[in-house]
């Protein structure tokens, strides 16, 4: 790299940063004698301009904030910067929006600028084939599901954007845009996660969940049982699940035999067992027993599908159902069931691309699992989902599906 090219590369980054620092939200606010960063949501971005100054100011703000990254990339290409620095100039525009030097490095969040570059990269992928069209169609279905359930853009983004990043690495591992787009996606998800936490976009008031939240939080660790099965042997997976399951069974039996212990564990130590489990095997025990039976009886791919759908589907159904459930269906909610279906799409896609599991079997399991969870009635779905869905998939394979 000679001195001229080096200078051009550095200049391209500086231009990108400077273009990014031009903040119409702040400028329009000053025209109205206000600091947009001190009113409304205190964010120098389009949504705050709309709420504070109105639509006529929000439109040009949105347009410029969205295209400033593309403008930076275009100018970097015009002046002859090298490829990597052309892309970095777009990232520099995002940085300029977030940390403008003349505003004491306190600007907006840069989501609009990031989104503009994101859309540009996605359009570029069409030059490599039509796979991106089907990917976006698949993602649109997931967006529609979680958009209806949450009605919150940040939560939709947190759910869908990681799937997009994963998909691009699966189908376009050699494409040069992928690494830069991943950086953009990571930043957008980080900001959206921050907003969800700060603005409390997802709150659960259910007292029972608050007392036993750790059971949902630790549920993903059950995937370790599946991983033992995937990477080692059926025997090892059964031994590990069997040992853990026997511990929980033994604890439940102790509760049933010794009344005082049962009272202590279900009423005084409320975080350990739920009240309705006082005279029943706990859902943790039932899950472990079902997992043992599934791995013992079903084919490997069917056991993996049924248990994976149960683990993650139950988490999504519970969290989104409790936070956004508006329409009751039996003892569940429509929103929770839809979230379960959305989870099945995401998890099913990962299973399909990583373990090469037959698509028809995934479809059968994906339809069955949320239906069993919805129509579980008085049965514990931690026990029924994997066993019934596994049985249905087994019958499906018997008929050649």
VEXSE-516105 format. One record per residue (C-alpha): residue in three letters; x, y, z. Coordinates in steps of 0.02 Angstrom, whole numbers, padded with zeros to 5 digits, always signed. Example, Ala and Ser with C-alpha at 12.3 -4.5 7.8 and 13.67 -1.06 7.14 Angstrom:
BEGIN
ALA+00615-00225+00390SER+00684-00053+00357
***
This chain:
BEGIN
UNK+00000+00000+00000UNK+00081+00163-00056UNK+00065+00330+00033UNK-00071+00398-00081UNK-00184+00247-00060UNK-00156+00252+00128UNK-00204+00436+00131UNK-00360+00401+00028UNK-00410+00260+00145UNK-00390+00368+00298UNK-00483+00510+00213UNK-00628+00394+00172UNK-00649+00350+00355UNK-00641+00533+00406UNK-00772+00578+00276UNK-00885+00440+00338UNK-00869+00498+00517UNK-00901+00680+00470UNK-01057+00636+00368UNK-01118+00534+00516UNK-01097+00680+00636UNK-01221+00786+00538UNK-01376+00760+00644UNK-01537+00834+00576UNK-01630+00791+00736UNK-01515+00905+00835UNK-01515+01040+00700UNK-01705+01045+00685UNK-01717+01051+00874UNK-01603+01199+00883UNK-01709+01289+00754UNK-01850+01271+00879UNK-01736+01325+01023UNK-01733+01154+01105UNK-01601+01021+01129UNK-01682+00863+01062UNK-01570+00763+01179UNK-01653+00840+01332UNK-01836+00813+01286UNK-01948+00665+01252UNK-01848+00505+01245UNK-01685+00606+01250UNK-01627+00523+01091UNK-01569+00624+00941UNK-01662+00515+00818UNK-01814+00507+00707UNK-01941+00440+00833UNK-01902+00576+00959UNK-01910+00710+00823UNK-02081+00644+00772UNK-02146+00647+00950UNK-02069+00817+00989UNK-02069+00917+00827UNK-02193+00828+00715UNK-02198+00731+00552UNK-02132+00871+00440UNK-01966+00866+00533UNK-01964+00679+00561UNK-01970+00635+00376UNK-01810+00725+00322UNK-01726+00664+00481UNK-01769+00484+00440UNK-01714+00501+00259UNK-01544+00577+00298UNK-01507+00464+00447UNK-01547+00312+00339UNK-01441+00362+00188UNK-01291+00440+00275UNK-01203+00272+00288UNK-01236+00236+00104UNK-01175+00409+00058UNK-01014+00377+00153UNK-00987+00211+00062UNK-01022+00293-00106UNK-00901+00438-00078UNK-00766+00318-00016UNK-00784+00220-00178UNK-00780+00379-00283UNK-00616+00440-00209UNK-00537+00270-00239UNK-00525+00193-00065UNK-00489+00008-00051UNK-00634-00113-00027UNK-00614-00141+00160UNK-00601+00046+00193UNK-00756+00079+00088UNK-00852-00033+00207UNK-00768+00042+00360UNK-00821+00215+00302UNK-01001+00158+00322UNK-00964+00098+00498UNK-00879+00265+00530UNK-01041+00353+00483UNK-01131+00254+00618UNK-00995+00301+00742UNK-01011+00484+00692UNK-01197+00480+00724UNK-01171+00404+00895UNK-01019+00508+00947UNK-01021+00678+00859UNK-00870+00780+00913UNK-00963+00947+00916UNK-01098+00878+01033UNK-00974+00816+01161UNK-00990+00642+01086UNK-01173+00626+01132UNK-01278+00590+00979UNK-01412+00465+00931UNK-01412+00276+00934UNK-01373+00253+00751UNK-01507+00123+00716UNK-01575+00212+00562UNK-01400+00230+00489UNK-01364+00047+00527UNK-01529-00004+00447UNK-01488+00091+00289UNK-01323-00002+00269UNK-01411-00166+00314UNK-01536-00143+00173UNK-01396-00100+00052UNK-01302-00260+00093UNK-01459-00365+00079UNK-01490-00298-00096UNK-01311-00343-00142UNK-01345-00525-00096UNK-01469-00538-00239UNK-01322-00536-00359UNK-01270-00706-00289UNK-01435-00793-00324UNK-01617-00800-00271UNK-01584-00892-00108UNK-01590-00724-00018UNK-01770-00701-00077UNK-01827-00861+00007UNK-01724-00819+00161UNK-01811-00650+00177UNK-01980-00731+00148UNK-01944-00854+00289UNK-01889-00712+00402UNK-02044-00612+00357UNK-02153-00752+00426UNK-02057-00745+00590UNK-02070-00555+00592UNK-02258-00566+00565UNK-02278-00690+00709UNK-02178-00594+00838UNK-02238-00427+00773UNK-02417-00479+00810UNK-02372-00556+00977UNK-02265-00414+01047UNK-02311-00261+00942UNK-02137-00203+00989UNK-02006-00175+00855UNK-01859-00202+00971UNK-01917-00374+01025UNK-01950-00424+00845UNK-01774-00371+00800UNK-01695-00465+00944UNK-01787-00621+00888UNK-01761-00610+00700UNK-01593-00525+00673UNK-01487-00666+00749UNK-01578-00787+00633UNK-01533-00676+00485UNK-01350-00671+00536UNK-01347-00861+00558UNK-01432-00886+00389UNK-01307-00779+00297UNK-01161-00875+00370UNK-01244-01039+00319UNK-01286-00992+00140UNK-01156-00858+00102UNK-01000-00904+00200UNK-00882-00841+00064UNK-00972-00680+00022UNK-00867-00530+00069UNK-01014-00429+00134UNK-01059-00555+00268UNK-00932-00503+00399UNK-00977-00318+00384UNK-01162-00354+00387UNK-01137-00461+00542UNK-01055-00313+00630UNK-01206-00206+00584UNK-01329-00339+00643UNK-01236-00363+00807UNK-01242-00177+00842UNK-01428-00163+00801UNK-01471-00309+00915UNK-01365-00236+01055UNK-01456-00069+01045UNK-01626-00152+01037UNK-01585-00262+01186UNK-01529-00108+01281UNK-01692-00019+01240UNK-01796-00169+01292UNK-01710-00174+01461UNK-01707+00013+01493UNK-01883+00046+01431UNK-01950-00116+01508UNK-02030-00170+01346UNK-02056-00346+01411UNK-02121-00360+01588UNK-02201-00510+01672UNK-02314-00478+01821UNK-02359-00659+01857UNK-02310-00692+02038UNK-02288-00878+02010UNK-02162-00845+01871UNK-02070-00718+01977UNK-02049-00847+02115UNK-01986-00981+01996UNK-01903-00881+01858UNK-01743-00980+01879UNK-01828-01136+01813UNK-01859-01051+01647UNK-01686-00971+01647UNK-01600-01140+01672UNK-01707-01234+01546UNK-01586-01202+01399UNK-01453-01302+01493UNK-01559-01456+01458UNK-01486-01444+01282UNK-01329-01521+01358UNK-01421-01687+01365UNK-01456-01675+01179UNK-01276-01627+01141UNK-01214-01781+01234UNK-01327-01882+01121UNK-01269-01792+00963UNK-01083-01798+00993UNK-01065-01956+01097UNK-01179-02106+01115UNK-01357-02148+01160UNK-01294-02247+01310UNK-01198-02100+01383UNK-01346-01983+01358UNK-01462-02107+01444UNK-01342-02130+01590UNK-01326-01943+01620UNK-01512-01908+01604UNK-01550-02061+01709UNK-01437-02006+01851UNK-01507-01830+01855UNK-01684-01895+01836UNK-01665-02019+01978UNK-01607-01878+02092UNK-01765-01779+02056UNK-01875-01934+02073UNK-01794-01974+02240UNK-01824-01795+02299UNK-02006-01804+02246UNK-02031-01971+02335UNK-01955-01899+02493UNK-02080-01756+02481UNK-02225-01877+02462UNK-02170-01987+02607UNK-02121-01850+02728UNK-02261-01723+02740UNK-02159-01592+02832UNK-02025-01596+02699UNK-02158-01573+02566UNK-02230-01423+02657UNK-02059-01344+02676UNK-02011-01368+02494UNK-02177-01309+02420UNK-02225-01169+02539UNK-02076-01107+02638UNK-01945-01131+02502UNK-02061-01064+02368UNK-01929-01045+02234UNK-01896-01232+02225UNK-02065-01314+02194UNK-02229-01238+02140UNK-02379-01249+02255UNK-02478-01360+02135UNK-02333-01484+02135UNK-02360-01524+02319UNK-02443-01692+02279UNK-02371-01717+02105UNK-02207-01754+02023UNK-02123-01591+01978UNK-02116-01531+01798UNK-01926-01548+01807UNK-01945-01732+01850UNK-02073-01761+01713UNK-01962-01676+01584UNK-01815-01787+01630UNK-01920-01945+01624UNK-01991-01894+01454UNK-01816-01855+01389UNK-01755-02026+01446UNK-01900-02115+01360UNK-01881-02011+01200UNK-01696-02050+01183UNK-01725-02233+01226UNK-01869-02267+01107UNK-01862-02147+00961UNK-01740-02135+00817UNK-01598-02014+00849UNK-01660-01872+00739UNK-01839-01886+00805UNK-01781-01883+00987UNK-01674-01730+00952UNK-01816-01638+00865UNK-01948-01678+00998UNK-01837-01627+01144UNK-01769-01470+01062UNK-01943-01409+01016UNK-01999-01443+01194UNK-01854-01353+01278UNK-01857-01193+01177UNK-02040-01193+01131UNK-02088-01200+01315UNK-01974-01052+01352UNK-02044-00945+01212UNK-02224-00993+01251UNK-02204-00952+01435UNK-02110-00788+01418UNK-02211-00713+01275UNK-02375-00784+01339UNK-02353-00708+01512UNK-02286-00542+01446UNK-02404-00516+01299UNK-02546-00641+01318UNK-02709-00555+01271UNK-02820-00697+01210UNK-02849-00849+01319UNK-02863-01022+01241UNK-02900-01154+01372UNK-02763-01128+01502UNK-02643-01053+01373UNK-02641-00895+01269UNK-02646-00868+01081UNK-02491-00759+01093UNK-02394-00892+01188UNK-02443-01025+01061UNK-02391-00914+00916UNK-02225-00881+01001UNK-02204-01070+01017UNK-02235-01085+00829UNK-02109-00947+00793UNK-01982-01036+00901UNK-02015-01198+00808UNK-01976-01111+00643UNK-01812-01043+00711UNK-01755-01201+00799UNK-01814-01311+00656UNK-01711-01210+00533UNK-01555-01228+00641UNK-01582-01416+00656UNK-01610-01430+00469UNK-01449-01338+00426UNK-01336-01414+00560UNK-01391-01594+00579UNK-01465-01621+00405UNK-01628-01683+00479UNK-01761-01723+00346UNK-01877-01577+00315UNK-02041-01678+00316UNK-02002-01744+00490UNK-01964-01568+00551UNK-02129-01506+00480UNK-02228-01645+00565UNK-02141-01615+00731UNK-02158-01427+00712UNK-02345-01439+00689UNK-02374-01568+00824UNK-02271-01492+00966UNK-02365-01326+00987UNK-02532-01414+00965UNK-02492-01538+01104UNK-02435-01394+01214UNK-02596-01298+01178UNK-02713-01447+01207UNK-02621-01518+01357UNK-02770-01479+01471UNK-02731-01558+01642UNK-02581-01655+01579UNK-02406-01585+01605UNK-02339-01531+01435UNK-02161-01559+01495UNK-02204-01743+01483UNK-02326-01750+01338UNK-02248-01637+01205UNK-02091-01736+01169UNK-02174-01907+01182UNK-02328-01868+01077UNK-02235-01767+00945UNK-02101-01902+00939UNK-02234-02035+00914UNK-02318-01936+00774UNK-02150-01911+00686UNK-02113-02097+00704UNK-02280-02140+00623UNK-02241-02014+00487UNK-02076-02098+00446UNK-02164-02267+00444UNK-02275-02204+00303UNK-02125-02137+00209UNK-02142-01951+00247
***
